[in-house]
Amino acid sequence: MTPFEELKKRLTKLKAEMKKADVAAALIIQRADLFYFSGTGQNAHLFIPLDGEPSLIVRKSLTRAREESSLENVIPFTGWDKLFELINSEIPAGSRIGVEADVLPANLYFRYKKLLNGFQLADISMLIRQVRSVKSPHEIELMKKAADISRSVLEHAKAVIRKGMTEIELASLLEQHARKLGHQGSVRMRGFNQELYYGHIMTGGNAAAVTFFDGPTGGSGLNPSFPQGAGISIISNNEPILVDFVSVYGGYMVDQTRIFSLGSPSPHLVEAYNQALKIKHSLIEMGKPGTAANLLYDKAEELAAQAGLANHFMGYVEKVNFVGHGVGLELDELPVIARGVDHLLEEGMVFALEPKFIFPGEGTVGIEDTFVVGCSKLEQLTDYSDQLEIL
């Protein structure tokens, strides 16, 4: 359960940002945001007036919400008119009410707009994401437990990978292992039409297959309705096996990638892997508070070019222009370590760095770990050998 003092600090930070944005209240419904500010993921509205205490108005389950949330005012949803009456009694007419416009369905937005006639709706989604981007010690501890799951999954991969098994067979063994350790199963993503199932477990050329997913790797998947990740490719000798796995504990996730191989891959793939390690360790030293995120990306791109691997860095032909992404309750949080993003790093921000090189027809090599911004450099949360695992 999320302690009350933890929720109080989060709400205080949010209200400070609301005040700067001239927003009189926030109305939150998206599950990740709802859990972050209320401690429960039940179906509810969280109404947060700038001056006053929040109200959690619950559709289902009220019983669970009262057990899970330490907020004082947890009440049943009894109709849209009653929700309007509550809001109208808390803030003056004409006030600006903040909503999560980046994830709010259009039909629900129009319902709120009609319901809250006389108020102004404002988009506070970026404000919320910025508040969430800096993790508390409570959140970091949960992410460390997720990192324990991740390490165990990679150790299990080393033990069970064998020639002749399919990608989906390996993926199922790793997913089963993770669930036994407390992985919640769901990997939440905020981006529209972005989805992921545990991660990308792929071998050889399939790990270089392109798809819609906003990441450097894609994969065929099992059918066109979910065209990414593990398919039916068979693990063979001397080819890179990509284990890119998202582990989740208590709602909080870490992202980690390692490369395995039954026998050594081609020398140019091994060299590319070593260049990915060089990029990782260079960015660790750069990642201190006050550094602009794009400077880390520029350095990674520079090192890839110096190694003659620019055409393979973070994709081939269809590239992505980032080398890291925030993680927490969702896989695509702030900050984004990307080209042109001048957002300054702050102590307590958590993100995954994933320098990877893609070789069509051969596969993907690279590494990924999750880090927290420390006082002088990045501090690694995930833990496993950096070496390419030759089995």
Backbone torsions as a table, in degrees:
resi	resn	phi	psi	omega
1	MET	NA	143.8	178.9
2	THR	-79.5	120.8	-178.2
3	PRO	-60.1	149.8	-179.5
4	PHE	-58.8	-41.7	-179.3
5	GLU	-61.8	-34.1	176.7
6	GLU	-65.4	-46.2	178.0
7	LEU	-62.8	-39.5	-178.5
8	LYS	-61.6	-42.6	179.1
9	LYS	-64.6	-40.6	-180.0
10	ARG	-64.5	-44.2	180.0
11	LEU	-65.6	-36.7	178.1
12	THR	-63.7	-43.6	177.9
13	LYS	-63.0	-43.1	179.7
14	LEU	-62.7	-45.0	-178.9
15	LYS	-63.2	-35.0	178.0
16	ALA	-62.9	-40.6	178.3
17	GLU	-72.4	-35.9	176.4
18	MET	-61.8	-41.6	-179.8
19	LYS	-61.7	-42.7	178.3
20	LYS	-61.5	-34.9	-176.7
21	ALA	-89.8	5.4	-179.6
22	ASP	57.4	46.7	178.1
23	VAL	-111.7	125.3	-173.8
24	ALA	-83.4	-22.1	-177.7
25	ALA	-162.2	159.1	174.8
26	ALA	-121.6	143.9	176.1
27	LEU	-123.7	109.3	-170.9
28	ILE	-114.4	132.5	179.5
29	ILE	-133.6	-21.6	-177.2
30	GLN	-65.0	137.5	-165.9
31	ARG	-61.0	-42.2	-179.6
32	ALA	-64.5	-45.7	178.0
33	ASP	-64.8	-41.0	-179.9
34	LEU	-60.4	-46.8	178.4
35	PHE	-62.6	-41.9	-177.5
36	TYR	-59.7	-42.3	-174.1
37	PHE	-96.0	-14.3	-177.7
38	SER	-121.4	-20.7	-178.6
39	GLY	87.8	2.9	178.0
40	THR	-133.9	150.9	176.9
41	GLY	-108.7	20.5	179.1
42	GLN	-72.1	166.8	-177.7
43	ASN	-75.3	108.2	-171.4
44	ALA	-158.5	166.7	165.9
45	HIS	-107.9	135.2	172.0
46	LEU	-110.2	112.2	179.9
47	PHE	-100.7	121.6	-175.8
48	ILE	-122.0	99.7	175.4
49	PRO	-76.9	147.1	179.6
50	LEU	-60.3	-41.1	177.9
51	ASP	-113.9	101.6	-179.0
52	GLY	137.7	176.9	-176.9
53	GLU	-92.4	149.0	-179.5
54	PRO	-71.7	154.3	174.6
55	SER	-122.2	131.2	175.7
56	LEU	-104.2	109.8	-174.8
57	ILE	-104.2	110.6	-164.1
58	VAL	-107.1	128.8	172.2
59	ARG	-81.9	-51.3	-175.6
60	LYS	-168.3	127.5	2.1
61	SER	-105.9	125.3	178.7
62	LEU	-62.5	-39.9	-180.0
63	THR	-59.9	-48.7	-179.6
64	ARG	-65.3	-41.6	-178.4
65	ALA	-60.1	-41.6	179.7
66	ARG	-68.7	-28.3	176.9
67	GLU	-76.2	-35.3	-170.4
68	GLU	-93.2	-31.2	-177.1
69	SER	-96.0	137.9	176.7
70	SER	-94.4	7.0	174.1
71	LEU	-67.4	149.7	-174.9
72	GLU	-79.1	-40.7	-172.7
73	ASN	-99.7	84.9	178.4
74	VAL	-112.8	110.5	-170.0
75	ILE	-128.9	160.3	-179.6
76	PRO	-77.4	148.8	171.1
77	PHE	-81.2	119.7	-176.6
78	THR	-118.2	13.3	177.6
79	GLY	138.4	155.7	-178.2
80	TRP	-65.4	-34.0	179.8
81	ASP	-66.2	-35.9	178.5
82	LYS	-69.8	-35.5	175.9
83	LEU	-62.6	-42.8	178.0
84	PHE	-62.9	-41.7	-179.9
85	GLU	-61.4	-40.7	178.9
86	LEU	-62.7	-48.2	-179.2
87	ILE	-62.9	-44.3	-178.3
88	ASN	-63.2	-28.1	-179.6
89	SER	-82.2	-15.0	-174.2
90	GLU	-99.4	-30.5	-175.9
91	ILE	-134.4	153.0	-177.8
92	PRO	-68.4	148.8	175.0
93	ALA	-57.6	144.4	-179.5
94	GLY	89.0	-7.7	-178.9
95	SER	-67.9	160.1	176.5
96	ARG	-91.0	127.7	178.3
97	ILE	-111.5	125.0	-177.8
98	GLY	-84.7	136.0	176.8
99	VAL	-130.8	164.0	-179.5
100	GLU	-88.0	75.0	-171.5
101	ALA	-66.2	-19.0	-179.5
102	ASP	-74.1	-23.4	-177.1
103	VAL	-123.5	-7.5	-177.4
104	LEU	-73.3	124.1	177.1
105	PRO	-58.3	143.3	-175.5
106	ALA	-59.0	-40.6	-177.9
107	ASN	-65.6	-33.0	177.3
108	LEU	-73.2	-37.4	176.3
109	TYR	-58.5	-45.5	-179.5
110	PHE	-66.9	-31.7	176.0
111	ARG	-65.1	-44.3	178.3
112	TYR	-63.7	-40.6	-178.8
113	LYS	-61.5	-40.1	178.1
114	LYS	-71.3	-43.8	-179.4
115	LEU	-62.1	-41.8	-173.7
116	LEU	-97.9	36.8	175.8
117	ASN	-56.5	127.7	-175.2
118	GLY	104.7	-13.6	172.8
119	PHE	-110.7	164.8	176.1
120	GLN	-108.9	134.2	176.4
121	LEU	-94.0	134.5	-179.2
122	ALA	-127.4	145.0	179.3
123	ASP	-83.6	115.0	177.9
124	ILE	-116.0	20.8	-176.9
125	SER	-62.4	-43.2	-179.8
126	MET	-68.2	-35.9	177.0
127	LEU	-60.1	-46.2	179.0
128	ILE	-63.0	-43.8	-178.6
129	ARG	-64.1	-36.1	178.1
130	GLN	-68.3	-40.0	176.6
131	VAL	-61.1	-43.1	-178.0
132	ARG	-72.4	-17.8	-173.3
133	SER	-69.2	-26.0	178.2
134	VAL	-97.7	117.8	-174.0
135	LYS	-89.4	146.3	176.9
136	SER	-87.1	166.5	174.4
137	PRO	-56.0	-35.4	177.3
138	HIS	-60.5	-45.0	179.9
139	GLU	-68.0	-40.6	179.8
140	ILE	-60.8	-39.0	179.3
141	GLU	-63.6	-40.3	177.1
142	LEU	-65.2	-37.1	179.3
143	MET	-70.3	-30.9	175.0
144	LYS	-66.0	-36.1	176.6
145	LYS	-68.7	-36.2	174.0
146	ALA	-63.8	-36.5	178.3
147	ALA	-65.6	-33.3	175.9
148	ASP	-62.7	-41.7	176.8
149	ILE	-62.0	-44.2	-177.9
150	SER	-60.8	-45.1	178.8
151	ARG	-60.8	-42.5	-179.9
152	SER	-65.2	-36.9	178.0
153	VAL	-62.8	-42.6	179.8
154	LEU	-68.1	-37.8	175.6
155	GLU	-62.8	-38.7	178.3
156	HIS	-67.6	-38.7	177.8
157	ALA	-58.8	-44.8	179.2
158	LYS	-58.8	-33.7	-176.6
159	ALA	-81.5	-27.8	-170.5
160	VAL	-108.7	-15.1	-179.6
161	ILE	-62.5	131.8	177.3
162	ARG	-148.2	155.7	179.5
163	LYS	-63.8	138.7	175.6
164	GLY	94.9	-14.9	177.4
165	MET	-78.9	152.6	177.6
166	THR	-86.0	163.1	176.7
167	GLU	-58.0	-45.2	-176.0
168	ILE	-66.9	-30.3	176.3
169	GLU	-66.9	-44.9	177.4
170	LEU	-63.3	-44.4	-180.0
171	ALA	-58.0	-42.7	-178.0
172	SER	-65.6	-36.4	178.2
173	LEU	-66.4	-40.2	-180.0
174	LEU	-71.5	-38.8	178.4
175	GLU	-65.2	-41.8	177.1
176	GLN	-60.4	-44.4	-179.8
177	HIS	-60.9	-43.6	-179.2
178	ALA	-64.8	-40.3	-179.6
179	ARG	-63.3	-38.4	178.5
180	LYS	-61.9	-27.0	-178.2
181	LEU	-89.8	-0.1	176.4
182	GLY	107.6	8.8	175.4
183	HIS	-61.8	131.1	-175.1
184	GLN	-76.0	-13.7	177.7
185	GLY	96.8	-50.3	-176.6
186	SER	-80.2	132.1	173.1
187	VAL	-111.5	102.7	-174.3
188	ARG	-77.5	140.2	172.4
189	MET	-131.2	141.8	-176.9
190	ARG	-87.9	-32.9	-175.1
191	GLY	-60.9	139.6	-179.4
192	PHE	-61.8	130.4	177.7
193	ASN	65.6	15.4	173.5
194	GLN	-98.9	136.7	-178.8
195	GLU	-152.8	154.7	-178.5
196	LEU	-152.7	145.3	177.0
197	TYR	-118.4	96.8	-179.2
198	TYR	67.2	-47.5	-177.2
199	GLY	159.2	-158.1	-179.8
200	HIS	-118.5	111.3	177.2
201	ILE	-113.3	103.0	-171.0
202	MET	-145.0	157.7	-177.5
203	THR	-128.0	148.2	174.0
204	GLY	52.1	-138.6	-174.0
205	GLY	-61.1	-26.3	-179.6
206	ASN	-65.3	-27.4	178.7
207	ALA	-72.2	-9.9	176.9
208	ALA	-105.3	-0.3	179.9
209	ALA	-68.5	135.3	-178.0
210	VAL	-86.2	155.6	176.4
211	THR	-161.3	-174.2	-175.3
212	PHE	-69.5	-24.7	-169.0
213	PHE	-58.0	135.9	-176.6
214	ASP	-80.7	69.3	179.2
215	GLY	-158.4	169.9	-177.4
216	PRO	-70.2	-26.6	-179.5
217	THR	-109.9	158.3	-178.3
218	GLY	-132.1	-81.4	-177.8
219	GLY	94.7	157.4	-175.9
220	SER	-74.9	-33.3	-167.9
221	GLY	70.2	-172.7	-178.1
222	LEU	-94.6	-19.5	178.9
223	ASN	-164.0	164.8	-175.5
224	PRO	-64.2	-15.9	179.5
225	SER	-75.2	-23.3	175.9
226	PHE	-136.9	73.4	-167.6
227	PRO	-84.4	63.5	177.6
228	GLN	-161.8	160.5	172.7
229	GLY	80.0	-158.0	-173.0
230	ALA	-60.2	139.9	174.8
231	GLY	-128.6	-141.5	-176.2
232	ILE	-109.1	13.1	175.8
233	SER	-58.9	143.9	-176.3
234	ILE	-99.7	133.8	179.4
235	ILE	-69.5	127.6	-179.4
236	SER	-124.7	175.2	179.5
237	ASN	-72.1	150.5	168.4
238	ASN	61.1	32.7	174.2
239	GLU	-132.8	146.5	-178.1
240	PRO	-68.7	133.6	176.1
241	ILE	-108.6	114.0	-177.3
242	LEU	-86.6	120.3	172.6
243	VAL	-116.5	93.6	179.7
244	ASP	-108.9	103.6	-167.0
245	PHE	-126.3	133.0	175.9
246	VAL	-100.9	120.2	179.1
247	SER	-106.9	139.2	-174.9
248	VAL	-129.8	134.0	175.4
249	TYR	-140.4	128.1	178.7
250	GLY	61.4	25.8	-178.8
251	GLY	94.3	-19.3	-173.5
252	TYR	-100.9	139.3	-172.4
253	MET	-120.0	157.4	167.1
254	VAL	-128.8	156.0	-178.5
255	ASP	-122.8	130.5	-175.8
256	GLN	-147.1	141.0	178.9
257	THR	-131.8	137.7	169.3
258	ARG	-137.3	156.1	179.3
259	ILE	-110.2	129.6	175.9
260	PHE	-115.7	160.0	176.2
261	SER	-158.7	138.8	174.3
262	LEU	-86.9	91.9	-169.9
263	GLY	88.3	160.7	-173.5
264	SER	-73.9	135.6	174.0
265	PRO	-70.7	177.5	178.4
266	SER	-57.4	146.2	-177.3
267	PRO	-53.9	-37.4	-178.5
268	HIS	-69.0	-27.3	175.4
269	LEU	-73.3	-39.3	176.9
270	VAL	-63.3	-41.6	178.7
271	GLU	-64.2	-40.2	178.0
272	ALA	-63.5	-39.3	177.3
273	TYR	-61.0	-42.9	179.4
274	ASN	-63.6	-34.4	176.1
275	GLN	-67.2	-35.7	175.8
276	ALA	-62.5	-40.1	176.5
277	LEU	-62.3	-41.2	179.3
278	LYS	-61.1	-42.9	178.7
279	ILE	-62.8	-46.1	-179.5
280	LYS	-55.2	-51.0	-174.3
281	HIS	-70.9	-29.6	175.0
282	SER	-66.7	-42.4	-178.3
283	LEU	-71.2	-29.5	176.5
284	ILE	-57.3	-43.8	-178.2
285	GLU	-72.0	-29.4	-178.8
286	MET	-79.2	-25.4	-168.0
287	GLY	-79.2	67.2	179.9
288	LYS	-110.7	160.9	179.1
289	PRO	-54.5	138.4	179.2
290	GLY	93.4	-10.2	178.6
291	THR	-81.7	134.9	177.9
292	ALA	-73.2	137.3	-175.9
293	ALA	-58.5	-37.0	-177.0
294	ASN	-66.5	-23.5	178.4
295	LEU	-66.8	-35.3	176.0
296	LEU	-66.7	-43.4	178.5
297	TYR	-62.5	-45.1	-179.0
298	ASP	-59.8	-40.0	179.4
299	LYS	-65.0	-43.1	179.0
300	ALA	-61.4	-43.7	179.6
301	GLU	-65.0	-39.1	178.4
302	GLU	-62.4	-45.2	-179.4
303	LEU	-65.9	-38.0	177.3
304	ALA	-63.7	-40.6	179.8
305	ALA	-67.2	-41.9	178.7
306	GLN	-59.6	-31.0	179.5
307	ALA	-85.8	1.7	-179.4
308	GLY	74.7	24.2	-174.2
309	LEU	-118.7	17.8	-175.9
310	ALA	-57.4	-37.2	-177.3
311	ASN	-69.9	-15.3	-176.9
312	HIS	-107.8	-6.7	-173.0
313	PHE	-75.2	122.4	177.3
314	MET	57.5	38.2	177.8
315	GLY	127.1	169.7	176.7
316	TYR	-137.3	118.1	-172.9
317	VAL	73.5	-65.8	178.3
318	GLU	-97.2	90.1	-173.7
319	LYS	-96.2	164.8	165.8
320	VAL	-109.3	150.4	-175.1
321	ASN	-103.8	41.0	175.0
322	PHE	-142.2	161.5	176.1
323	VAL	-127.0	1.0	179.3
324	GLY	-161.6	155.7	-178.3
325	HIS	-146.5	143.9	177.1
326	GLY	-63.4	148.2	175.2
327	VAL	-134.0	157.9	179.4
328	GLY	175.1	-114.9	174.2
329	LEU	-76.3	-18.8	176.5
330	GLU	-130.2	159.8	-175.7
331	LEU	-83.7	-16.6	-176.3
332	ASP	-120.9	56.3	179.7
333	GLU	-89.1	178.9	171.5
334	LEU	-87.0	149.4	4.8
335	PRO	-87.4	161.0	171.7
336	VAL	-106.6	126.7	-179.8
337	ILE	-92.8	91.4	-166.2
338	ALA	-143.7	163.7	176.4
339	ARG	-60.4	129.8	174.4
340	GLY	78.3	-0.4	180.0
341	VAL	-93.4	106.7	-174.8
342	ASP	-96.1	18.8	177.0
343	HIS	-59.0	131.2	-177.8
344	LEU	-83.2	136.0	176.7
345	LEU	-68.8	143.7	177.0
346	GLU	-125.2	148.1	177.6
347	GLU	-59.4	130.8	-178.1
348	GLY	100.3	-12.2	173.7
349	MET	-67.6	145.9	-179.6
350	VAL	-126.6	130.0	177.1
351	PHE	-151.3	159.2	177.0
352	ALA	-97.9	133.8	172.0
353	LEU	-103.8	132.3	-175.7
354	GLU	-138.9	65.4	175.3
355	PRO	-65.3	118.8	-176.1
356	LYS	-137.5	151.3	178.3
357	PHE	-123.8	131.0	-174.0
358	ILE	-110.2	129.0	179.8
359	PHE	-123.7	105.5	-177.9
360	PRO	-54.0	133.9	179.5
361	GLY	79.7	-12.4	-177.9
362	GLU	-116.3	-38.6	178.0
363	GLY	134.5	-164.7	-178.1
364	THR	-123.3	138.6	171.0
365	VAL	-129.4	150.2	-179.5
366	GLY	156.3	-169.0	-174.9
367	ILE	-148.1	153.8	176.2
368	GLU	-147.2	134.8	174.3
369	ASP	-141.8	160.9	179.2
370	THR	-104.7	134.2	-174.1
371	PHE	-128.6	153.9	168.4
372	VAL	-112.3	141.1	177.9
373	VAL	-73.7	114.8	177.8
374	GLY	-91.5	-169.4	-175.9
375	CYS	-73.8	-22.8	-177.2
376	SER	-133.1	-12.7	178.6
377	LYS	-168.3	179.9	176.7
378	LEU	-76.1	139.7	177.4
379	GLU	-113.7	124.9	-172.9
380	GLN	-79.3	129.1	178.0
381	LEU	-92.7	-41.0	179.1
382	THR	-79.8	151.8	-171.2
383	ASP	-140.6	115.8	173.3
384	TYR	-169.5	155.0	-179.7
385	SER	-52.5	140.1	177.7
386	ASP	-78.5	-11.3	-172.5
387	GLN	-74.5	145.7	171.2
388	LEU	-64.6	124.0	-172.7
389	GLU	-84.2	103.4	175.6
390	ILE	-91.0	116.7	-173.7
391	LEU	-100.6	NA	NA
